[in-house]
Amino acid sequence: MHIYIETQKTSKELKMSTVGNSTNIFWQESPVGKLERQKLLHQKSCVVWITGLSGSGKSTLACSLSRELFTRGNLSYVLDGDNLRHGLNQDLGFKAEDRTENIRRVGEVAKLFADAGLICIASLISPYRKDRDSCRAMLPDANFIEVFMNMPLTLCEERDPKGLYKLARAGKIKGFTGIDDPYEPPLNCEIEIKQKAGVCPTPGAMVGEVVTYLEEKGYLQHQ
């Protein structure tokens, strides 16, 4: 009996070592490649990463852009930060390390959608520059398009669609971006959407800016 127990223990330890050893994990190539999937969908895949404060209009732009692309015959998918916290990221909080892991996971999923040939629209506050830059580094061939919703904090607080700013100001929410946790704006984003003469652009105008960029860069090709 004693020998049996020791043998089982050794087997278990060997199994754990094997699973945890990355040298035993191999990349499985697909018989259908990214270029073939893009050709099938008649478009060039990319990740449109929309970042900005809560209430800046990220979800509005993401949903409006997805609808516009659909009407044009382009396949896209929206990765919404709140939606993902209902499933994939439900185990994460809002501490700095949790925010970093949240963005890392979304970046990996966005990369898979782009590899599938889709135009992936990621809509998240994603407050830390290094985390967004890490997601950019996952995408080859400069197919990461950062859209900065550059709206003033005062406007976002006025909108406060979820009532979160009010709770943060009352001290009922800690570590809220823009109040007691920083937001680091992009330094070299591809698209910046902001007020003009103190007036916010309409959803249609915002979508127009992004679609124009996608057209100019050849993402919406129909061959």
C-alpha positions as CSV (number, residue, x, y, z in Angstrom):
1,M,0.0,0.0,0.0
2,H,2.8,2.4,0.9
3,I,4.5,1.8,-2.5
4,Y,1.1,2.4,-4.3
5,I,0.6,5.8,-2.6
6,E,4.1,6.9,-3.4
7,T,3.7,5.8,-7.0
8,Q,0.4,7.8,-7.3
9,K,2.0,10.8,-5.9
10,T,4.9,10.7,-8.3
11,S,2.5,10.2,-11.2
12,K,0.4,13.2,-10.1
13,E,3.5,15.4,-9.8
14,L,4.7,14.4,-13.2
15,K,1.3,15.2,-14.7
16,M,1.3,18.6,-13.1
17,S,4.8,19.3,-14.3
18,T,3.9,18.3,-17.8
19,V,0.8,20.5,-18.0
20,G,2.6,23.5,-16.6
21,N,5.6,23.1,-18.9
22,S,5.2,25.4,-21.9
23,T,7.7,23.3,-23.9
24,N,4.9,20.7,-24.2
25,I,2.4,23.1,-25.7
26,F,2.5,23.4,-29.5
27,W,0.8,25.9,-31.8
28,Q,-1.7,24.1,-34.1
29,E,-1.9,25.8,-37.5
30,S,-5.3,26.1,-39.2
31,P,-5.8,24.7,-42.7
32,V,-7.6,27.9,-43.6
33,G,-5.5,31.0,-43.1
34,K,-6.3,34.6,-42.2
35,L,-5.9,35.9,-45.8
36,E,-8.4,33.2,-47.1
37,R,-10.9,34.3,-44.4
38,Q,-10.5,37.9,-45.3
39,K,-11.0,37.1,-49.0
40,L,-14.2,35.1,-48.1
41,L,-15.5,38.2,-46.2
42,H,-14.3,40.7,-48.8
43,Q,-12.7,42.9,-46.2
44,K,-9.4,43.4,-44.3
45,S,-9.6,42.6,-40.7
46,C,-8.5,44.9,-37.8
47,V,-9.2,45.9,-34.3
48,V,-10.8,49.3,-33.7
49,W,-10.0,50.0,-30.0
50,I,-12.3,52.7,-28.6
51,T,-10.9,54.2,-25.4
52,G,-12.0,57.1,-23.1
53,L,-13.7,58.0,-19.9
54,S,-17.0,56.5,-18.7
55,G,-19.7,58.5,-20.4
56,S,-17.5,59.7,-23.3
57,G,-19.6,57.9,-25.9
58,K,-17.6,54.7,-26.5
59,S,-20.6,52.4,-26.6
60,T,-22.6,54.7,-28.7
61,L,-19.8,54.9,-31.3
62,A,-19.2,51.1,-31.1
63,C,-22.8,50.2,-31.7
64,S,-23.3,52.8,-34.4
65,L,-20.2,51.8,-36.2
66,S,-21.1,48.1,-36.1
67,R,-24.5,48.9,-37.6
68,E,-23.0,51.1,-40.3
69,L,-20.5,48.4,-41.3
70,F,-23.3,45.9,-41.4
71,T,-25.3,48.0,-43.8
72,R,-22.2,48.3,-46.0
73,G,-21.8,44.5,-46.1
74,N,-18.9,44.3,-43.7
75,L,-18.8,41.8,-40.8
76,S,-17.8,43.2,-37.4
77,Y,-18.2,42.3,-33.7
78,V,-18.3,44.5,-30.7
79,L,-16.4,43.6,-27.5
80,D,-18.0,45.8,-24.9
81,G,-16.1,46.1,-21.6
82,D,-19.2,45.8,-19.4
83,N,-20.6,42.8,-21.3
84,L,-17.3,41.0,-21.0
85,R,-17.3,41.5,-17.2
86,H,-20.6,39.5,-17.2
87,G,-18.7,36.4,-18.5
88,L,-15.1,36.2,-19.6
89,N,-13.9,38.7,-17.0
90,Q,-16.4,38.2,-14.2
91,D,-13.7,37.1,-11.8
92,L,-11.8,40.5,-12.1
93,G,-12.2,43.6,-9.9
94,F,-11.0,47.1,-10.6
95,K,-7.6,47.1,-8.9
96,A,-4.7,48.1,-11.2
97,E,-3.6,44.5,-11.7
98,D,-7.2,43.4,-12.4
99,R,-7.6,46.2,-15.0
100,T,-4.4,45.1,-16.6
101,E,-5.6,41.5,-16.8
102,N,-9.0,42.6,-18.1
103,I,-7.4,44.5,-21.0
104,R,-4.9,41.6,-21.7
105,R,-7.8,39.1,-22.0
106,V,-9.8,41.4,-24.3
107,G,-6.7,42.1,-26.4
108,E,-6.2,38.3,-26.9
109,V,-9.9,37.8,-27.9
110,A,-9.8,40.8,-30.2
111,K,-6.7,39.3,-31.8
112,L,-8.6,36.1,-32.5
113,F,-11.5,38.0,-34.0
114,A,-9.1,39.8,-36.3
115,D,-7.4,36.5,-37.2
116,A,-10.9,35.2,-38.1
117,G,-11.2,38.0,-40.7
118,L,-13.6,40.3,-38.8
119,I,-13.4,44.0,-37.9
120,C,-13.3,43.8,-34.2
121,I,-14.6,46.8,-32.3
122,A,-13.4,46.9,-28.7
123,S,-15.1,49.4,-26.4
124,L,-13.4,49.8,-23.0
125,I,-12.2,52.6,-20.8
126,S,-8.8,50.9,-20.8
127,P,-7.3,53.7,-18.7
128,Y,-3.6,52.7,-18.7
129,R,-1.5,53.5,-21.8
130,K,0.9,50.5,-21.3
131,D,-2.1,48.1,-21.4
132,R,-3.4,49.5,-24.6
133,D,0.1,49.5,-26.1
134,S,0.4,45.8,-25.1
135,C,-2.8,45.1,-27.1
136,R,-1.4,47.0,-30.0
137,A,1.7,44.9,-30.0
138,M,-0.4,41.7,-30.3
139,L,-1.6,42.8,-33.8
140,P,0.7,42.5,-36.7
141,D,0.9,44.9,-39.7
142,A,-0.4,47.9,-37.9
143,N,-4.0,46.6,-37.8
144,F,-4.7,48.2,-34.4
145,I,-6.7,51.4,-34.7
146,E,-6.9,53.4,-31.5
147,V,-9.9,55.7,-31.3
148,F,-9.7,58.2,-28.4
149,M,-13.0,59.6,-27.2
150,N,-11.5,62.9,-26.0
151,M,-14.4,64.3,-24.1
152,P,-13.9,66.5,-21.0
153,L,-14.6,65.1,-17.6
154,T,-17.2,67.7,-16.9
155,L,-19.2,66.6,-19.9
156,C,-18.9,62.9,-18.9
157,E,-20.1,63.7,-15.4
158,E,-23.0,65.7,-16.8
159,R,-24.1,62.7,-18.8
160,D,-23.3,60.1,-16.1
161,P,-25.5,57.5,-17.9
162,K,-24.9,54.8,-15.2
163,G,-24.8,57.1,-12.2
164,L,-21.3,56.1,-11.4
165,Y,-19.7,59.5,-11.2
166,K,-22.3,60.5,-8.6
167,L,-21.4,57.4,-6.5
168,A,-17.7,58.1,-6.9
169,R,-18.0,61.7,-5.8
170,A,-19.9,60.5,-2.8
171,G,-17.1,58.1,-1.9
172,K,-19.3,55.0,-2.5
173,I,-17.1,53.8,-5.4
174,K,-13.3,53.7,-4.9
175,G,-10.7,53.7,-7.7
176,F,-13.1,55.2,-10.3
177,T,-11.3,56.4,-13.5
178,G,-11.2,60.1,-13.8
179,I,-12.0,60.7,-10.1
180,D,-9.6,58.9,-7.9
181,D,-7.9,56.7,-10.5
182,P,-6.0,58.1,-13.5
183,Y,-6.8,58.0,-17.2
184,E,-3.8,58.1,-19.4
185,P,-4.7,59.5,-22.8
186,P,-3.2,58.1,-26.0
187,L,0.0,59.8,-27.3
188,N,-0.3,58.6,-30.9
189,C,-3.9,57.4,-31.6
190,E,-5.1,56.9,-35.1
191,I,-8.4,58.8,-34.6
192,E,-9.3,61.4,-32.0
193,I,-12.9,62.4,-31.6
194,K,-13.6,65.5,-29.6
195,Q,-15.9,68.5,-29.4
196,K,-15.8,71.1,-32.1
197,A,-16.6,74.7,-30.9
198,G,-17.9,73.2,-27.7
199,V,-20.3,70.9,-29.5
200,C,-20.1,67.1,-29.4
201,P,-20.2,65.4,-32.8
202,T,-23.3,63.3,-33.5
203,P,-23.1,59.5,-33.6
204,G,-23.3,59.7,-37.4
205,A,-20.5,62.2,-37.6
206,M,-18.3,60.0,-35.3
207,V,-19.0,56.9,-37.4
208,G,-18.2,58.9,-40.5
209,E,-14.7,59.7,-39.1
210,V,-14.0,56.1,-38.4
211,V,-15.5,54.7,-41.6
212,T,-13.5,57.3,-43.7
213,Y,-10.3,56.1,-42.0
214,L,-11.2,52.4,-42.7
215,E,-11.9,53.2,-46.3
216,E,-8.7,55.1,-46.9
217,K,-6.7,52.3,-45.3
218,G,-8.4,49.6,-47.4
219,Y,-10.2,47.7,-44.7
220,L,-13.6,47.9,-46.3
221,Q,-12.6,46.4,-49.7
222,H,-15.3,44.6,-51.7
223,Q,-13.7,42.5,-54.4
